[in-house]
Amino acid sequence: MSGDPHPTVELPAATTAFAPVEDLPLPGRYELDPDRFVLETTARLLRCPVLRGRFAATAGHLVLDPDQPELALELDTRSLRTRVPGLARLLTDEGGLCASTFPAIRFTSTRMGVTSTRFLDLAGRLEVLGVTRELRLTGRLAYVDENSVVLWVKGVLPPPRRPLKRGSPPARVIARRPLHLELAAEFAR
């Protein structure tokens, strides 16, 4: 009926109920916007978060290329923030992350795959205290337009195989736990 406030619309048989997947971002190099970056680390006990910390990035880039995609990030070691007063300083000074000797934590991808649904699977090397650790992250390209990409990934950094023999007591306790990482970052052309 033409006066019906809720008219029924007939859809052709080939039409699906789902919106089509938006195109992937244009290939090329995207630079990190440090003001639009969050890396949260969480230590858990019995699956409950007991300690959280955040790092700030100083530099980074994302290369979306079918042949050689890459993610590279540089974090400021001294930028660690926690909700426990004094703990961030204790963890970044000597006996912890030694920010005076190692001012940056670096991540460089060694393998990266992006599907047509924007799912992202990447593996790379995390350099902390002059030691390189393997890290795998999964997530997605959460937002895409012609000039920017928002990346959201998470993963778990397992504890080192050998326990720390030196360092402050809180740093040694935290180093024995797997650290859950969650990263959200915006990259622009």
C-alpha positions as CSV (number, residue, x, y, z in Angstrom):
1,M,0.0,0.0,0.0
2,S,1.3,3.5,-0.8
3,G,0.1,5.0,2.5
4,D,1.8,2.2,4.7
5,P,4.3,3.8,7.2
6,H,6.4,0.7,7.1
7,P,6.5,-0.5,3.5
8,T,7.9,-3.9,2.7
9,V,10.7,-3.8,0.2
10,E,11.4,-6.8,-2.0
11,L,15.0,-7.7,-2.4
12,P,16.3,-9.5,-5.5
13,A,17.5,-13.0,-4.7
14,A,21.2,-12.2,-5.3
15,T,21.3,-9.4,-2.7
16,T,22.9,-10.3,0.6
17,A,22.0,-8.9,4.0
18,F,25.6,-8.0,4.8
19,A,27.4,-4.9,3.7
20,P,30.3,-5.5,1.4
21,V,33.8,-5.4,3.0
22,E,35.4,-2.1,2.4
23,D,38.5,-2.0,0.4
24,L,41.9,-2.4,2.1
25,P,43.9,0.7,2.5
26,L,46.1,1.9,-0.4
27,P,49.5,0.2,-0.5
28,G,52.3,2.4,0.7
29,R,54.0,3.7,3.8
30,Y,52.0,5.1,6.7
31,E,53.8,7.0,9.6
32,L,52.8,6.6,13.2
33,D,51.0,9.5,14.9
34,P,52.5,9.3,18.5
35,D,49.6,11.3,19.9
36,R,47.2,8.5,18.7
37,F,49.1,5.5,20.2
38,V,48.4,3.3,23.2
39,L,50.4,0.2,24.2
40,E,49.0,-1.4,27.3
41,T,50.8,-4.2,29.1
42,T,49.0,-6.3,31.6
43,A,50.3,-8.8,34.1
44,R,47.6,-11.3,35.2
45,L,47.2,-13.6,38.1
46,L,44.5,-16.3,37.7
47,R,43.3,-14.6,34.6
48,C,42.6,-11.3,36.5
49,P,44.7,-8.2,35.7
50,V,46.8,-7.3,38.7
51,L,49.1,-4.7,37.1
52,R,48.8,-2.5,34.1
53,G,51.2,-0.2,32.4
54,R,51.3,2.0,29.3
55,F,54.1,3.0,27.0
56,A,54.3,6.0,24.6
57,A,55.8,5.7,21.1
58,T,58.5,8.0,19.7
59,A,58.5,6.7,16.1
60,G,57.1,4.0,13.9
61,H,55.7,3.1,10.5
62,L,53.4,0.7,8.8
63,V,54.1,-0.5,5.2
64,L,51.2,-2.1,3.4
65,D,52.7,-3.8,0.5
66,P,51.7,-7.3,-0.9
67,D,55.4,-8.2,-1.3
68,Q,57.0,-6.7,1.9
69,P,54.6,-5.5,4.5
70,E,56.2,-4.2,7.7
71,L,55.4,-2.7,11.1
72,A,58.1,-1.0,13.1
73,L,57.7,0.8,16.4
74,E,60.0,2.5,18.8
75,L,58.8,3.0,22.4
76,D,60.2,5.3,25.0
77,T,61.3,3.1,27.9
78,R,61.0,6.0,30.4
79,S,57.4,6.6,29.4
80,L,56.0,3.7,31.3
81,R,53.0,4.7,33.4
82,T,51.2,2.6,36.0
83,R,48.5,3.2,38.6
84,V,50.9,2.2,41.5
85,P,52.7,5.3,42.7
86,G,56.5,4.9,42.3
87,L,56.4,1.6,40.5
88,A,57.0,3.0,37.0
89,R,60.2,4.7,38.2
90,L,61.3,1.5,40.0
91,L,60.7,-0.5,36.8
92,T,62.5,1.9,34.4
93,D,65.5,2.6,36.6
94,E,68.5,0.3,37.1
95,G,67.3,-3.1,38.2
96,G,64.4,-2.8,35.8
97,L,64.3,-1.7,32.2
98,C,67.5,0.4,32.7
99,A,66.1,3.4,30.7
100,S,69.4,5.3,31.0
101,T,71.3,2.5,29.2
102,F,68.4,1.3,26.9
103,P,66.2,4.3,26.2
104,A,64.1,2.6,23.6
105,I,62.2,-0.7,23.2
106,R,61.9,-1.6,19.5
107,F,59.5,-3.9,17.6
108,T,60.1,-4.9,14.0
109,S,57.9,-7.3,12.2
110,T,59.4,-10.3,10.4
111,R,56.2,-11.7,9.0
112,M,52.9,-9.9,8.4
113,G,49.7,-11.0,6.7
114,V,46.5,-9.0,6.0
115,T,43.3,-10.7,4.8
116,S,40.5,-9.1,2.7
117,T,38.5,-8.8,5.9
118,R,41.3,-6.7,7.4
119,F,42.4,-9.4,9.8
120,L,46.0,-9.0,10.7
121,D,48.5,-11.7,11.8
122,L,52.1,-10.6,12.4
123,A,55.2,-12.0,14.0
124,G,58.3,-10.0,14.9
125,R,61.2,-9.2,17.1
126,L,60.9,-7.2,20.3
127,E,64.2,-5.8,21.5
128,V,64.3,-5.1,25.3
129,L,67.4,-4.5,27.3
130,G,69.6,-5.5,24.3
131,V,67.8,-8.9,24.2
132,T,65.6,-9.9,21.3
133,R,62.4,-11.8,21.9
134,E,60.0,-13.3,19.4
135,L,56.4,-11.9,19.6
136,R,53.2,-12.8,17.7
137,L,50.3,-10.4,17.5
138,T,46.9,-10.7,16.0
139,G,44.1,-8.2,15.4
140,R,42.7,-6.1,12.6
141,L,42.9,-2.9,10.7
142,A,40.0,-1.2,12.7
143,Y,39.6,1.8,10.5
144,V,40.7,2.6,7.0
145,D,40.3,5.6,4.7
146,E,42.4,7.1,1.9
147,N,44.9,8.9,4.3
148,S,45.0,6.8,7.5
149,V,44.8,3.4,9.0
150,V,44.0,2.4,12.6
151,L,45.7,-0.7,13.8
152,W,44.5,-2.8,16.7
153,V,46.4,-5.9,17.8
154,K,47.0,-8.0,20.8
155,G,49.3,-10.8,21.9
156,V,51.1,-12.4,24.8
157,L,54.8,-12.0,25.6
158,P,55.8,-15.2,27.4
159,P,58.3,-15.0,30.3
160,P,61.9,-15.6,29.5
161,R,63.1,-19.2,29.6
162,R,65.7,-18.4,32.3
163,P,64.5,-16.4,35.3
164,L,66.2,-13.1,35.9
165,K,69.1,-13.3,38.4
166,R,69.5,-9.6,38.8
167,G,67.1,-6.7,39.1
168,S,64.7,-5.2,41.6
169,P,62.3,-7.6,43.3
170,P,59.2,-6.2,41.6
171,A,61.0,-6.4,38.2
172,R,61.9,-10.1,38.8
173,V,58.3,-10.9,39.9
174,I,56.8,-9.3,36.8
175,A,59.3,-10.9,34.5
176,R,58.1,-14.4,35.7
177,R,54.6,-13.7,34.4
178,P,53.4,-13.6,30.8
179,L,52.7,-10.0,29.7
180,H,49.5,-9.4,27.7
181,L,50.0,-6.6,25.2
182,E,47.3,-4.6,23.5
183,L,48.1,-2.0,20.9
184,A,46.0,0.6,19.2
185,A,47.7,3.1,16.9
186,E,46.9,5.4,14.0
187,F,49.1,5.7,11.0
188,A,48.8,8.4,8.4
189,R,50.3,9.1,5.0
